Amino acid sequence: MAKIANFGPMNNKGLILVNLGSPDSLAVSDVKKYLRQFLMDERVIDAPYLIRMMIVEGFVLPFRPKKSAEAYASVWTEKGSPLRVLTEDFRQALKPLVKLPVAVAMRYGNPTPQKALADLLEEVPFLNELWIAPMYPHYAMSSYETALVYVQEEIEKVTPGMKVKVLQPFYNETNYVDALVKSIRPYLNEPFDHLLFSYHGLPVRHLKKTDPTKSHCYSNSDCCNVKSSAWSFCYKHQVIETTKLTAAALQLDEKKFSYSFQSRLGRDEWIKPFTVERLQNLPKEGVKKLLVVCPAFVSDCLETLEEMAIRGRETFLEAGGESFQLIPCLNSSPVWVETFAKYCNQSEDKYQELWKLRLVTTSVRDIFYRIGFPALEVPPKPKGPTHQPAY
């Protein structure tokens, strides 16, 4: 057990944990407001503003908020959105173990970065250094990058010139992988046929856009195994690496696990294989007892609790599967909380490479690339079924 910490030498510093976000309530109006902010993000729908607005206002918001509200209702808790509740639970578990105050901000919705900063200033009136931790193990422009840029821009409005350090993606950090392994291992004690690693999907164009070399990602079918500086920003490579490291630590036979990508939306080309197709085909391959884990998220959310635990389960069982077990995200498991506490408390020595000084730019990946950001080592309509994201 990690030691309980007081602020000590870090008494002028504060930490903001950043996650995706959720609607404020199940009211369709709140869901619509949330979806507008989310889908109008240029790093989510990366089309010119007028086209993006036409898509969102003309084709999405008139129809999706009601459906999304129903999806949220199926997993909503007495305290509110699962993601917000679980992120706050993590903050509360982390607080006694770290040497600086901790606040939470969401990329979309509440609490905002400015509210998080105000919370920190209540505890540390002379705050002069801010640590930003996007709670995403893997780099993607629609998750890690947008969270980082947004929080930096909002903080800059209130406290220009504030010294800021940011947490790098930790997809292959040894203790993160160990925490993931320990969260999965108990589920392997019962008979199972296959372990599916299901990650949030992305359009292929996002991977190409975040490739700083502009020549590596999807240049050939084996690009994720050909070492490149693009790996520091390649979501697909990073999730494959997380999968390999975790499976190796669990000593899984290569036939007992695989990876796939969920939440496909629209007609663009997305990363394959698709989770919904794997759920339909695995029973035909003899898989009757399936375990599923979603390592793209450190906290359970709509994509895990509704898209996978409810709709994913139905898809697999209807295809002939017999049992479907979703393994919870790391959430506030003691091993994950203690791992993250080490990232903070040992940021000047053992985990120095996990934290980088703020770079004031809206093109984060280009600057990271130039300074040597280290790698921790209209298309045709898609055929077949899709599990559209509930949002």
Secondary structure, 3 states (H helix, E strand, C coil): CCCCCCCHHHCCEEEEEEEEEECCCCCHHHHHHHHHHHHCCCCCCCCCHHHHHHHHHHHHCCCHHHHHHHHHHCCCECCECHHHHHHHHHHHHHHHHCCCCEEEEEEEECCCHHHHHHHHHHHCCCCCEEEEEECCCCCCHHHHHHHHHHHHHHHHHHCCCCEEEEECCCCCCHHHHHHHHHHHHHHHCCCCCEEEEEEECCEHHHHHHCCCCCCCCCCCCCHHHCCCHHHHHCHHHHHHHHHHHHHHHCCCCHHHEEEEEECCCCCCCECCCEHHHHHHHHHHHCCCEEEEECCCCCCCCHHHHHHHHHHHHHHHHHCCCCEEEECCCCCCCHHHHHHHHHHHHCCCCCCHHHEEECCCCCCHHHHHHHHCCCCCCCCCCCCCCCCCCCC
